[in-house]
Amino acid sequence: MKIKNIFKNKSTMSTENSEKECDVNENAVNAVETAAELTVEEQLQEDLAKEKDKFLRLFAEFENFKRRTAKERIELFKTANEEVLQAILPVLDDFDRAMVEISKSNDEVLLKGVELIHEKLKSTLVSKGLEQVEIKAGDAFNADFAEAITQIPAPTDDLKGKVVDVIEKGYKLGDKIIRFPKVVIGN
């Protein structure tokens, strides 16, 4: 009987020890799993932060792209007629010369008719954004706004380095000069 009790005590002891070892093992496994969960969770948080940053940068870049293309589109629409208007400028110059010659004649009806057509053409071009570059004799010469064709001796001392005569009118479309005025300057 004693032997039975010894085996019984040993078996209960080994069962208790086994249970304690299982508890210790479970605690160790739980600690490792918790640590792994924390590192995985931290890694996921880092990855999420990186992806958010990439998303925000991409979004900002896309917004800048949209603004830039919208601005380019507006600029394109503003100057889309530039080639057509440049092709019409010689016709406008011819009208100006015709007005000068017709005004020398005594035919008032002809002058009035050509003047009406001339004004209609000018108003149509102005409505499309064409403006004349204002420069006249006596203005200081500025190479940014006029093209010097030639220099002549200044008729008076106050015209030295200034515009003596405007040979051809200049025009701008919006803020861009599409044809510089051609001028003669005094030296």
CYANA upper distance limits for C-alpha pairs under 8 A (distance plus 0.5 A):
  1 MET  CA      5 ASN  CA      6.76
  2 LYS  CA      6 ILE  CA      6.63
  3 ILE  CA      7 PHE  CA      6.65
  4 LYS  CA      8 LYS  CA      6.36
  5 ASN  CA      9 ASN  CA      6.33
  6 ILE  CA     10 LYS  CA      6.42
  7 PHE  CA     11 SER  CA      6.36
  8 LYS  CA     12 THR  CA      6.63
  9 ASN  CA     13 MET  CA      6.42
 10 LYS  CA     14 SER  CA      6.38
 11 SER  CA     15 THR  CA      6.44
 12 THR  CA     16 GLU  CA      6.48
 13 MET  CA     17 ASN  CA      6.44
 14 SER  CA     18 SER  CA      6.31
 15 THR  CA     19 GLU  CA      6.53
 16 GLU  CA     20 LYS  CA      6.62
 17 ASN  CA     21 GLU  CA      6.48
 18 SER  CA     22 CYS  CA      6.46
 19 GLU  CA     23 ASP  CA      6.58
 20 LYS  CA     24 VAL  CA      6.60
 21 GLU  CA     25 ASN  CA      6.43
 22 CYS  CA     26 GLU  CA      6.35
 23 ASP  CA     27 ASN  CA      6.49
 24 VAL  CA     28 ALA  CA      6.62
 25 ASN  CA     29 VAL  CA      6.54
 26 GLU  CA     30 ASN  CA      6.42
 27 ASN  CA     31 ALA  CA      6.51
 28 ALA  CA     32 VAL  CA      6.62
 29 VAL  CA     33 GLU  CA      6.47
 30 ASN  CA     34 THR  CA      6.40
 31 ALA  CA     35 ALA  CA      6.52
 32 VAL  CA     36 ALA  CA      6.44
 33 GLU  CA     37 GLU  CA      6.38
 34 THR  CA     38 LEU  CA      6.56
 35 ALA  CA     39 THR  CA      6.69
 36 ALA  CA     40 VAL  CA      6.43
 37 GLU  CA     41 GLU  CA      6.26
 38 LEU  CA     42 GLU  CA      6.37
 39 THR  CA     43 GLN  CA      6.39
 40 VAL  CA     44 LEU  CA      6.51
 41 GLU  CA     45 GLN  CA      6.62
 42 GLU  CA     46 GLU  CA      6.68
 43 GLN  CA     47 ASP  CA      6.59
 44 LEU  CA     48 LEU  CA      6.47
 45 GLN  CA     49 ALA  CA      6.63
 46 GLU  CA     50 LYS  CA      6.66
 47 ASP  CA     51 GLU  CA      6.63
 48 LEU  CA     52 LYS  CA      6.57
 49 ALA  CA     53 ASP  CA      6.67
 50 LYS  CA     54 LYS  CA      6.69
 51 GLU  CA     55 PHE  CA      6.49
 52 LYS  CA     56 LEU  CA      6.60
 53 ASP  CA     57 ARG  CA      6.65
 54 LYS  CA     58 LEU  CA      6.54
 55 PHE  CA     59 PHE  CA      6.47
 56 LEU  CA     60 ALA  CA      6.58
 57 ARG  CA     61 GLU  CA      6.57
 58 LEU  CA     62 PHE  CA      6.60
 59 PHE  CA     63 GLU  CA      6.71
 60 ALA  CA     64 ASN  CA      6.72
 61 GLU  CA     65 PHE  CA      6.67
 62 PHE  CA     66 LYS  CA      6.69
 63 GLU  CA     67 ARG  CA      6.74
 64 ASN  CA     68 ARG  CA      6.53
 65 PHE  CA     69 THR  CA      6.58
 66 LYS  CA     70 ALA  CA      6.54
 67 ARG  CA     71 LYS  CA      6.64
 68 ARG  CA     72 GLU  CA      6.65
 69 THR  CA     73 ARG  CA      6.47
 70 ALA  CA     74 ILE  CA      6.74
 71 LYS  CA     75 GLU  CA      6.73
 72 GLU  CA     76 LEU  CA      6.55
 73 ARG  CA     77 PHE  CA      6.70
 74 ILE  CA     78 LYS  CA      6.67
 75 GLU  CA     79 THR  CA      6.80
 76 LEU  CA     80 ALA  CA      6.03
 77 PHE  CA     81 ASN  CA      8.40
 78 LYS  CA    173 LEU  CA      8.40
 78 LYS  CA    174 GLY  CA      7.73
 79 THR  CA    173 LEU  CA      7.45
 79 THR  CA    174 GLY  CA      8.41
 81 ASN  CA     85 LEU  CA      6.50
 81 ASN  CA    128 LYS  CA      8.37
 82 GLU  CA     86 GLN  CA      6.55
 82 GLU  CA    173 LEU  CA      7.68
 82 GLU  CA    178 ILE  CA      7.83
 83 GLU  CA     87 ALA  CA      6.75
 84 VAL  CA     88 ILE  CA      6.90
 85 LEU  CA     89 LEU  CA      6.77
 85 LEU  CA    125 LEU  CA      8.08
 85 LEU  CA    130 LEU  CA      8.31
 86 GLN  CA     90 PRO  CA      8.33
 86 GLN  CA    178 ILE  CA      7.64
 86 GLN  CA    179 ARG  CA      8.19
 87 ALA  CA     91 VAL  CA      8.48
 88 ILE  CA     92 LEU  CA      6.99
 89 LEU  CA     93 ASP  CA      6.74
 90 PRO  CA     94 ASP  CA      6.66
 91 VAL  CA     95 PHE  CA      6.75
 92 LEU  CA     96 ASP  CA      6.82
 92 LEU  CA    118 HIS  CA      8.25
 92 LEU  CA    121 LEU  CA      8.26
 92 LEU  CA    122 LYS  CA      8.20
 93 ASP  CA     97 ARG  CA      6.84
 93 ASP  CA    168 GLU  CA      8.44
 94 ASP  CA     98 ALA  CA      6.51
 95 PHE  CA     99 MET  CA      6.54
 95 PHE  CA    118 HIS  CA      6.87
 96 ASP  CA    100 VAL  CA      6.99
 96 ASP  CA    118 HIS  CA      8.45
 97 ARG  CA    101 GLU  CA      6.92
 98 ALA  CA    102 ILE  CA      6.42
 99 MET  CA    103 SER  CA      6.45
 99 MET  CA    111 LEU  CA      7.74
 99 MET  CA    114 VAL  CA      7.70
 99 MET  CA    115 GLU  CA      7.52
100 VAL  CA    104 LYS  CA      7.22
101 GLU  CA    105 SER  CA      7.59
102 ILE  CA    107 ASP  CA      8.16
102 ILE  CA    110 LEU  CA      8.05
102 ILE  CA    111 LEU  CA      6.42
103 SER  CA    111 LEU  CA      6.81
107 ASP  CA    111 LEU  CA      6.83
108 GLU  CA    112 LYS  CA      6.54
109 VAL  CA    113 GLY  CA      6.67
110 LEU  CA    114 VAL  CA      6.69
111 LEU  CA    115 GLU  CA      6.41
112 LYS  CA    116 LEU  CA      6.68
113 GLY  CA    117 ILE  CA      6.97
114 VAL  CA    118 HIS  CA      6.51
115 GLU  CA    119 GLU  CA      6.59
116 LEU  CA    120 LYS  CA      6.64
117 ILE  CA    121 LEU  CA      6.69
118 HIS  CA    122 LYS  CA      6.70
119 GLU  CA    123 SER  CA      6.51
120 LYS  CA    124 THR  CA      6.62
121 LEU  CA    125 LEU  CA      6.77
122 LYS  CA    126 VAL  CA      6.60
123 SER  CA    127 SER  CA      6.58
124 THR  CA    128 LYS  CA      7.04
125 LEU  CA    129 GLY  CA      7.16
125 LEU  CA    130 LEU  CA      6.01
126 VAL  CA    130 LEU  CA      5.16
126 VAL  CA    131 GLU  CA      6.60
129 GLY  CA    173 LEU  CA      5.99
129 GLY  CA    174 GLY  CA      6.41
130 LEU  CA    171 TYR  CA      7.18
130 LEU  CA    172 LYS  CA      6.31
130 LEU  CA    173 LEU  CA      5.25
130 LEU  CA    174 GLY  CA      7.44
131 GLU  CA    171 TYR  CA      6.04
131 GLU  CA    172 LYS  CA      5.77
131 GLU  CA    173 LEU  CA      6.80
131 GLU  CA    174 GLY  CA      8.04
132 GLN  CA    169 LYS  CA      7.68
132 GLN  CA    170 GLY  CA      6.41
132 GLN  CA    171 TYR  CA      4.89
132 GLN  CA    172 LYS  CA      6.77
133 VAL  CA    145 PHE  CA      8.44
133 VAL  CA    169 LYS  CA      7.66
133 VAL  CA    170 GLY  CA      5.60
133 VAL  CA    171 TYR  CA      5.63
133 VAL  CA    172 LYS  CA      6.95
133 VAL  CA    180 PHE  CA      8.34
133 VAL  CA    181 PRO  CA      7.69
134 GLU  CA    170 GLY  CA      8.31
135 ILE  CA    139 ASP  CA      7.17
135 ILE  CA    166 VAL  CA      8.12
135 ILE  CA    181 PRO  CA      8.26
136 LYS  CA    163 VAL  CA      7.51
136 LYS  CA    165 ASP  CA      7.68
136 LYS  CA    166 VAL  CA      6.96
137 ALA  CA    162 LYS  CA      8.15
137 ALA  CA    163 VAL  CA      5.50
137 ALA  CA    164 VAL  CA      5.43
137 ALA  CA    165 ASP  CA      5.74
137 ALA  CA    166 VAL  CA      7.20
138 GLY  CA    159 LEU  CA      6.68
138 GLY  CA    162 LYS  CA      6.28
138 GLY  CA    163 VAL  CA      5.78
138 GLY  CA    164 VAL  CA      6.63
139 ASP  CA    162 LYS  CA      6.19
139 ASP  CA    163 VAL  CA      5.99
140 ALA  CA    161 GLY  CA      7.25
140 ALA  CA    162 LYS  CA      4.92
140 ALA  CA    163 VAL  CA      6.65
141 PHE  CA    146 ALA  CA      7.73
141 PHE  CA    161 GLY  CA      6.96
141 PHE  CA    162 LYS  CA      5.50
141 PHE  CA    163 VAL  CA      6.19
141 PHE  CA    185 ILE  CA      7.72
142 ASN  CA    146 ALA  CA      6.63
143 ALA  CA    147 GLU  CA      6.66
143 ALA  CA    148 ALA  CA      8.06
145 PHE  CA    177 ILE  CA      8.42
145 PHE  CA    180 PHE  CA      6.89
145 PHE  CA    181 PRO  CA      7.92
146 ALA  CA    170 GLY  CA      8.20
146 ALA  CA    180 PHE  CA      5.68
146 ALA  CA    181 PRO  CA      5.49
146 ALA  CA    182 LYS  CA      6.69
146 ALA  CA    183 VAL  CA      7.37
147 GLU  CA    180 PHE  CA      6.43
147 GLU  CA    181 PRO  CA      6.43
147 GLU  CA    182 LYS  CA      5.40
147 GLU  CA    183 VAL  CA      6.63
148 ALA  CA    182 LYS  CA      6.35
148 ALA  CA    183 VAL  CA      5.49
148 ALA  CA    184 VAL  CA      6.26
148 ALA  CA    185 ILE  CA      7.16
149 ILE  CA    182 LYS  CA      6.59
149 ILE  CA    183 VAL  CA      6.34
149 ILE  CA    184 VAL  CA      6.31
150 THR  CA    183 VAL  CA      7.97
150 THR  CA    184 VAL  CA      5.73
150 THR  CA    185 ILE  CA      7.08
151 GLN  CA    184 VAL  CA      6.19
151 GLN  CA    185 ILE  CA      5.39
151 GLN  CA    186 GLY  CA      5.98
151 GLN  CA    187 ASN  CA      6.80
152 ILE  CA    184 VAL  CA      7.63
152 ILE  CA    185 ILE  CA      6.89
152 ILE  CA    186 GLY  CA      5.57
152 ILE  CA    187 ASN  CA      6.61
153 PRO  CA    186 GLY  CA      5.85
153 PRO  CA    187 ASN  CA      5.68
154 ALA  CA    159 LEU  CA      6.16
154 ALA  CA    160 LYS  CA      5.99
154 ALA  CA    164 VAL  CA      7.93
154 ALA  CA    185 ILE  CA      8.20
154 ALA  CA    186 GLY  CA      4.71
154 ALA  CA    187 ASN  CA      5.92
155 PRO  CA    159 LEU  CA      7.49
155 PRO  CA    186 GLY  CA      8.07
156 THR  CA    160 LYS  CA      7.85
159 LEU  CA    163 VAL  CA      7.47
159 LEU  CA    164 VAL  CA      7.13
159 LEU  CA    186 GLY  CA      6.42
159 LEU  CA    187 ASN  CA      8.35
160 LYS  CA    185 ILE  CA      8.08
160 LYS  CA    186 GLY  CA      5.34
160 LYS  CA    187 ASN  CA      5.38
161 GLY  CA    185 ILE  CA      6.69
161 GLY  CA    186 GLY  CA      5.87
161 GLY  CA    187 ASN  CA      6.08
162 LYS  CA    185 ILE  CA      5.99
162 LYS  CA    186 GLY  CA      6.37
163 VAL  CA    183 VAL  CA      6.95
163 VAL  CA    184 VAL  CA      6.42
163 VAL  CA    185 ILE  CA      4.99
163 VAL  CA    186 GLY  CA      7.04
164 VAL  CA    183 VAL  CA      7.91
164 VAL  CA    184 VAL  CA      6.04
164 VAL  CA    185 ILE  CA      5.61
164 VAL  CA    186 GLY  CA      6.41
165 ASP  CA    183 VAL  CA      6.23
165 ASP  CA    184 VAL  CA      5.68
165 ASP  CA    185 ILE  CA      7.59
166 VAL  CA    181 PRO  CA      7.62
166 VAL  CA    182 LYS  CA      6.61
166 VAL  CA    183 VAL  CA      4.94
166 VAL  CA    184 VAL  CA      6.93
167 ILE  CA    181 PRO  CA      8.04
167 ILE  CA    182 LYS  CA      5.91
167 ILE  CA    183 VAL  CA      5.91
167 ILE  CA    184 VAL  CA      7.70
168 GLU  CA    181 PRO  CA      6.02
168 GLU  CA    182 LYS  CA      5.49
168 GLU  CA    183 VAL  CA      7.58
169 LYS  CA    180 PHE  CA      7.95
169 LYS  CA    181 PRO  CA      5.22
169 LYS  CA    182 LYS  CA      7.21
170 GLY  CA    177 ILE  CA      8.21
170 GLY  CA    178 ILE  CA      8.27
170 GLY  CA    179 ARG  CA      5.57
170 GLY  CA    180 PHE  CA      5.05
170 GLY  CA    181 PRO  CA      4.23
170 GLY  CA    182 LYS  CA      7.69
171 TYR  CA    177 ILE  CA      6.51
171 TYR  CA    178 ILE  CA      6.43
171 TYR  CA    179 ARG  CA      5.73
171 TYR  CA    180 PHE  CA      7.09
171 TYR  CA    181 PRO  CA      7.86
172 LYS  CA    176 LYS  CA      5.92
172 LYS  CA    177 ILE  CA      4.42
172 LYS  CA    178 ILE  CA      5.59
172 LYS  CA    179 ARG  CA      7.17
173 LEU  CA    177 ILE  CA      6.69
173 LEU  CA    178 ILE  CA      6.90
